[in-house]
């Protein structure tokens, strides 16, 4: 089959690779009908995330048709149309039983490697380094899905792929980011990053009762989308001092809730533009940048909440004294996808949330090499890439 494959920092290719096979009786094989490039994939391209290896198949946002099931899978059958969550979770361990699916104890097959780096191993993830299991991802024609009886959600409606694909990651991620804030009716929520996760965090915050949502970015088309489609007020940090502007907009108090939807490759006022792999010759070489998170901790009001869906890989220097002395609550983590898939699918099917309006670029899998660079360089107004094999 054909797939998008990581070879080295900045080097992603459209290659021929081996077809996946059933390896466990709880596996399913999915024929991919749609996939996407996520901002988190750029962290892999740019050398932020350690333990990428040549030949790794990328992609964690995908959906398709079940073509084979293991003997232990009773809830899905050949021909079912499914959206697959990016987290791989067993559904039976201590953490899964508590609904903390991205902390699954059993799905990370490189648990020792992850525990050495992080203290404990998170769940396995598709297409996202050997720290999270080294699983082949969904930017491919076919994918093996472990624990296929737990993760994928069946789509029985006639909604198009592009209307439901983003249930695989970015909509639930934006939703959990807003939920982690503990939003109360009338709150002001500030969101750093107007990429796809930021856009869905804006929309989710409004659905949860926020009165004002202020979105921060420097890319004109992202700011325009945040204003026109997601209905946020915006700050262009290339023109304004974010902290001063937020204090002014909240009469000195600061936002009630803050969301860092940027993560490890944040920019500051002097460096707005494309995020490239400067300084990274191998995975993990590039340092994390905590600019967005530092701003959030500094400006969030006393007793407020900072939610962190943005991905970080290593250590940061942060104004932690501000967080402690202001009594801030911090909540963060990979999304507990299996908790959200079905209820959020209902919201999409009911028309409460539109997912496909963030797509700016479409192509086939073979166009992926070019579109990765377009997305990374923020060329041609690129905000979200949708691919079909």
C-alpha positions as CSV (number, residue, x, y, z in Angstrom):
1,X,0.0,0.0,0.0
2,X,1.0,3.7,-0.2
3,X,1.5,6.0,2.8
4,X,3.1,9.2,4.0
5,X,6.3,8.2,5.8
6,X,8.7,10.0,8.1
7,X,12.4,9.7,7.0
8,X,14.2,12.5,8.9
9,X,13.5,16.0,10.3
10,X,11.8,17.9,7.5
11,X,11.7,14.8,5.2
12,X,8.3,13.2,4.6
13,X,7.7,11.0,1.6
14,X,4.9,9.2,-0.2
15,X,6.2,5.6,-0.1
16,X,5.2,2.0,-0.7
17,X,5.0,0.1,2.5
18,X,3.7,-3.3,3.8
19,X,0.0,-3.8,4.2
20,X,-1.2,-4.1,7.8
21,X,-2.5,-7.5,9.1
22,X,-4.5,-8.6,12.1
23,X,-2.1,-9.2,15.0
24,X,-4.5,-9.6,17.9
25,X,-8.1,-10.8,18.1
26,X,-9.3,-7.3,19.1
27,X,-7.8,-5.7,16.0
28,X,-9.6,-4.4,13.0
29,X,-8.3,-3.3,9.6
30,X,-9.7,-0.1,8.2
31,X,-9.5,1.0,4.6
32,X,-8.9,4.7,4.9
33,X,-11.3,6.9,3.0
34,X,-10.2,10.3,4.5
35,X,-7.3,11.5,6.6
36,X,-5.8,14.9,7.5
37,X,-2.6,16.7,8.5
38,X,-2.7,17.9,12.1
39,X,-0.7,20.7,13.6
40,X,0.8,18.1,15.9
41,X,2.2,16.3,12.8
42,X,4.3,19.4,12.2
43,X,5.9,18.8,15.6
44,X,7.1,15.5,14.2
45,X,8.2,17.1,10.9
46,X,10.1,19.8,12.8
47,X,12.0,17.5,15.2
48,X,10.2,18.5,18.4
49,X,9.0,15.1,19.4
50,X,11.7,12.5,20.4
51,X,11.9,8.9,19.2
52,X,10.7,9.2,15.6
53,X,12.4,6.6,13.4
54,X,12.9,6.4,9.7
55,X,10.0,4.5,8.1
56,X,7.3,5.5,10.6
57,X,3.9,6.0,9.0
58,X,2.3,9.3,10.0
59,X,-1.2,10.4,10.7
60,X,-3.6,10.3,13.6
61,X,-6.8,11.8,12.1
62,X,-8.5,9.3,9.9
63,X,-11.7,7.3,9.1
64,X,-12.8,4.7,6.7
65,X,-14.4,1.3,6.1
66,X,-13.8,-1.8,8.2
67,X,-12.5,-4.5,5.9
68,X,-11.4,-7.1,8.5
69,X,-12.1,-7.8,12.2
70,X,-10.4,-10.0,14.7
71,X,-12.3,-12.8,16.4
72,X,-12.7,-10.7,19.6
73,X,-14.5,-7.8,17.9
74,X,-18.2,-8.1,18.2
75,X,-19.5,-4.6,17.9
76,X,-18.2,-3.9,14.3
77,X,-18.3,-5.9,11.1
78,X,-16.9,-5.7,7.6
79,X,-18.4,-2.7,5.7
80,X,-19.0,-0.5,8.7
81,X,-18.0,3.1,8.3
82,X,-16.0,4.3,11.3
83,X,-14.2,7.4,12.7
84,X,-11.1,6.2,14.6
85,X,-9.9,8.2,17.7
86,X,-6.2,9.1,17.7
87,X,-5.8,7.5,21.2
88,X,-5.5,3.7,21.5
89,X,-7.2,2.5,24.7
90,X,-8.0,-1.0,26.0
91,X,-11.2,0.0,27.8
92,X,-10.4,-2.3,30.8
93,X,-7.5,-0.9,32.8
94,X,-7.7,1.3,35.9
95,X,-7.5,4.5,33.9
96,X,-9.9,3.5,31.1
97,X,-12.5,2.5,33.7
98,X,-12.2,6.1,35.1
99,X,-12.7,7.6,31.7
100,X,-9.0,8.6,31.4
101,X,-8.5,6.9,28.1
102,X,-5.4,8.8,27.1
103,X,-3.7,7.4,30.2
104,X,-4.4,3.7,29.3
105,X,-2.0,1.3,30.9
106,X,-2.1,-1.4,28.3
107,X,-1.9,0.2,24.8
108,X,1.6,1.7,24.8
109,X,3.8,-1.1,23.5
110,X,6.9,1.0,24.2
111,X,5.9,1.7,27.8
112,X,9.4,1.4,29.2
113,X,10.7,3.9,26.8
114,X,8.0,6.4,27.6
115,X,8.3,5.8,31.4
116,X,12.0,6.6,31.2
117,X,11.2,9.9,29.5
118,X,8.1,10.9,31.4
119,X,7.9,9.0,34.6
120,X,4.9,7.0,33.4
121,X,3.7,5.8,30.0
122,X,0.7,7.5,28.4
123,X,-1.6,5.6,26.0
124,X,-0.5,4.5,22.6
125,X,-1.2,7.0,19.8
126,X,-1.4,6.5,16.1
127,X,1.5,7.8,14.0
128,X,3.1,9.7,16.9
129,X,6.6,8.5,17.8
130,X,7.8,5.5,19.7
131,X,7.2,7.2,23.0
132,X,3.5,6.5,22.3
133,X,3.9,3.0,21.0
134,X,5.4,3.4,17.5
135,X,2.1,2.6,15.9
136,X,1.6,3.1,12.1
137,X,-0.7,6.0,11.4
138,X,-3.6,6.8,9.2
139,X,-2.0,8.8,6.4
140,X,-2.1,5.6,4.5
141,X,-4.5,3.4,2.4
142,X,-5.0,0.9,5.3
143,X,-4.5,0.9,9.0
144,X,-4.4,-1.7,11.8
145,X,-6.5,-0.5,14.7
146,X,-5.7,-2.2,18.0
147,X,-8.6,-2.5,20.5
148,X,-11.0,-2.0,17.6
149,X,-13.9,-3.0,19.8
150,X,-13.2,0.1,22.1
151,X,-12.1,3.1,20.0
152,X,-13.9,3.6,16.7
153,X,-17.3,5.1,16.5
154,X,-19.7,3.9,13.7
155,X,-21.2,6.5,11.5
156,X,-24.6,5.4,10.2
157,X,-25.8,8.8,8.8
158,X,-25.3,10.1,5.3
159,X,-22.9,12.9,6.4
160,X,-19.9,13.2,4.2
161,X,-16.4,12.2,5.5
162,X,-15.3,15.8,5.7
163,X,-18.3,16.5,8.0
164,X,-17.3,13.9,10.6
165,X,-13.5,13.3,10.1
166,X,-12.4,15.8,12.7
167,X,-14.2,13.8,15.4
168,X,-10.9,11.7,15.2
169,X,-9.0,14.4,17.1
170,X,-9.4,18.2,16.8
171,X,-13.0,18.7,17.7
172,X,-12.9,16.5,20.8
173,X,-9.5,18.1,21.7
174,X,-11.0,21.6,21.4
175,X,-14.1,20.4,23.4
176,X,-12.0,18.9,26.2
177,X,-9.8,22.0,26.3
178,X,-12.9,24.1,27.0
179,X,-14.4,21.5,29.4
180,X,-11.2,21.5,31.4
181,X,-11.6,25.2,31.9
182,X,-14.7,24.7,34.0
183,X,-16.4,27.5,32.1
184,X,-19.2,29.3,34.0
185,X,-22.0,31.3,32.4
186,X,-20.7,34.8,31.4
187,X,-17.0,33.9,31.6
188,X,-14.4,35.5,29.4
189,X,-12.1,32.9,27.8
190,X,-8.8,33.7,26.1
191,X,-7.4,31.2,23.6
192,X,-3.9,31.3,22.3
193,X,-3.8,29.8,18.8
194,X,-6.4,30.1,16.0
195,X,-5.4,26.9,14.3
196,X,-8.0,24.0,14.0
197,X,-7.9,23.1,17.7
198,X,-8.2,26.7,18.7
199,X,-11.2,27.2,16.3
200,X,-13.0,24.3,17.9
201,X,-12.1,25.4,21.4
202,X,-13.7,28.8,20.6
203,X,-16.9,27.2,19.4
204,X,-16.9,24.8,22.4
205,X,-16.4,27.6,24.9
206,X,-19.5,29.4,23.5
207,X,-21.6,26.2,23.7
208,X,-20.5,25.8,27.4
209,X,-21.7,29.3,28.3
210,X,-18.8,31.7,27.7
211,X,-19.9,35.3,27.1
212,X,-16.7,36.5,25.5
213,X,-14.0,34.5,23.7
214,X,-10.8,36.3,22.8
215,X,-8.5,34.5,20.3
216,X,-4.8,35.3,19.9
217,X,-2.7,34.6,16.8
218,X,-0.7,36.5,14.1
219,X,-1.8,34.8,10.9
220,X,-4.4,36.9,9.1
221,X,-6.5,34.1,7.7
222,X,-6.6,32.3,11.1
223,X,-7.7,35.5,12.8
224,X,-10.3,36.1,10.1
225,X,-11.7,32.6,10.6
226,X,-11.8,33.1,14.3
227,X,-13.8,36.3,13.9
228,X,-16.1,35.4,11.0
229,X,-16.8,31.7,11.5
230,X,-16.0,31.1,15.2
231,X,-17.3,34.5,16.3
232,X,-14.4,35.4,18.6
233,X,-12.9,38.7,19.4
234,X,-9.2,38.7,18.3
235,X,-5.8,40.0,19.2
236,X,-3.0,40.0,16.6
237,X,0.1,39.5,18.7
238,X,2.4,40.8,16.0
239,X,0.8,44.2,16.6
240,X,-0.4,44.2,20.2
241,X,1.1,43.3,23.6
242,X,-1.1,40.4,24.5
243,X,-1.0,40.7,28.2
244,X,-1.7,44.5,28.2
245,X,-4.4,44.1,25.6
246,X,-6.2,41.3,27.6
247,X,-6.0,43.3,30.8
248,X,-7.5,46.3,29.0
249,X,-10.3,44.1,27.5
250,X,-11.1,42.6,30.9
251,X,-10.9,45.9,32.9
252,X,-7.7,44.8,34.6
253,X,-9.0,41.6,36.0
254,X,-7.7,39.2,33.4
255,X,-9.6,36.4,31.5
256,X,-11.5,34.0,33.7
257,X,-10.2,31.0,31.7
258,X,-7.2,30.6,29.4
259,X,-6.5,27.9,26.8
260,X,-3.0,27.2,25.3
261,X,-3.9,25.7,21.9
262,X,-0.4,26.3,20.6
263,X,2.0,24.1,22.5
264,X,5.7,23.5,21.9
265,X,6.3,25.7,18.8
266,X,4.8,28.9,20.1
267,X,6.0,32.2,18.7
268,X,6.6,35.5,20.3
269,X,6.1,39.0,19.1
270,X,9.4,39.1,17.2
271,X,9.0,35.8,15.4
272,X,5.5,35.6,13.9
273,X,5.5,33.4,10.8
274,X,6.1,29.8,9.7
275,X,7.3,27.3,12.2
276,X,10.4,25.5,10.8
277,X,12.8,22.9,12.1
278,X,15.7,25.3,12.9
279,X,18.3,23.6,15.1
280,X,16.8,20.1,14.8
281,X,18.9,17.5,13.1
282,X,17.2,14.6,14.9
283,X,13.9,14.1,16.7
284,X,13.9,15.9,20.1
285,X,16.7,18.4,19.1
286,X,14.4,21.4,18.9
287,X,13.6,23.1,22.1
288,X,10.0,23.7,23.4
289,X,8.9,27.3,23.4
290,X,6.6,28.2,26.3
291,X,5.7,31.7,25.2
292,X,2.0,31.1,24.9
293,X,1.7,29.2,28.1
294,X,3.8,31.9,30.0
295,X,1.4,34.6,28.7
296,X,-1.6,32.5,29.9
297,X,-0.2,32.0,33.4
298,X,0.7,35.6,33.7
299,X,-2.6,37.2,32.6
300,X,-5.2,34.7,33.8
301,X,-7.3,36.2,36.6
302,X,-6.8,35.2,40.2
303,X,-8.5,31.9,40.9
304,X,-8.9,31.2,37.2
305,X,-8.1,28.1,35.1
306,X,-5.5,27.4,32.5
307,X,-6.2,24.5,30.1
308,X,-3.4,23.1,28.0
309,X,-4.3,21.0,24.9
310,X,-1.1,22.2,23.2
311,X,1.5,19.5,22.9
312,X,4.8,19.8,24.8
313,X,7.7,17.4,24.7
314,X,10.3,18.6,27.1
315,X,11.1,21.0,29.9
316,X,10.0,24.7,30.1
317,X,10.8,27.7,32.1
318,X,7.5,29.2,33.2
319,X,6.2,31.9,35.6
320,X,5.1,29.2,38.1
321,X,5.2,31.6,41.0
322,X,2.4,33.6,39.3
323,X,0.3,30.4,38.9
324,X,0.8,29.4,42.5
325,X,0.3,32.8,44.1
326,X,-2.8,33.6,42.0
327,X,-4.3,30.2,42.9
328,X,-4.7,29.1,39.3
329,X,-6.0,25.6,38.4
330,X,-4.1,23.9,35.6
331,X,-5.6,21.1,33.6
332,X,-4.0,19.4,30.6
333,X,-3.4,16.2,28.7
334,X,-4.0,14.3,25.6
335,X,-7.8,14.0,24.8
336,X,-9.8,11.1,26.4
337,X,-11.2,10.5,23.0
338,X,-13.5,7.5,23.7
339,X,-15.3,9.6,26.3
340,X,-16.3,12.2,23.7
341,X,-16.8,10.5,20.4
342,X,-20.4,9.4,20.6
343,X,-21.8,12.5,22.3
344,X,-20.0,14.8,20.0
345,X,-21.1,12.8,16.9
346,X,-24.6,13.5,18.1
347,X,-23.9,17.2,18.2
348,X,-22.5,17.1,14.7
349,X,-25.5,15.1,13.4
350,X,-27.9,17.6,15.1
351,X,-26.2,20.5,13.3
352,X,-25.0,22.2,16.5
353,X,-21.4,22.2,15.2
354,X,-20.0,22.4,11.7
355,X,-16.6,20.7,11.2
356,X,-15.8,21.0,7.5
357,X,-15.7,24.8,7.3
358,X,-12.1,24.9,8.6
359,X,-10.8,23.0,5.6
360,X,-8.7,25.2,3.3
361,X,-6.8,22.6,1.3
362,X,-7.8,19.3,-0.2
363,X,-5.7,16.7,-2.0
364,X,-4.9,13.1,-2.5
365,X,-2.5,11.2,-0.3
366,X,0.1,11.5,-3.0
367,X,0.0,15.3,-2.6
368,X,0.9,15.0,1.1
369,X,4.7,15.7,0.7
370,X,3.8,19.1,-0.9
371,X,0.9,19.9,1.5
372,X,2.9,19.2,4.6
373,X,5.3,22.0,3.5
374,X,2.4,24.2,2.6
375,X,0.9,23.7,6.0
376,X,4.2,24.1,7.8
377,X,5.1,27.3,6.0
378,X,1.5,28.8,6.3
379,X,1.5,29.3,2.5
380,X,-1.6,30.0,0.5
381,X,-3.8,30.6,3.5
382,X,-3.4,27.0,4.7
383,X,-5.2,26.2,7.9
384,X,-6.3,22.6,7.5
385,X,-5.4,19.9,5.0
386,X,-7.9,17.1,4.1
387,X,-6.6,14.1,2.2
388,X,-8.2,11.2,0.4
389,X,-6.1,8.1,-0.5
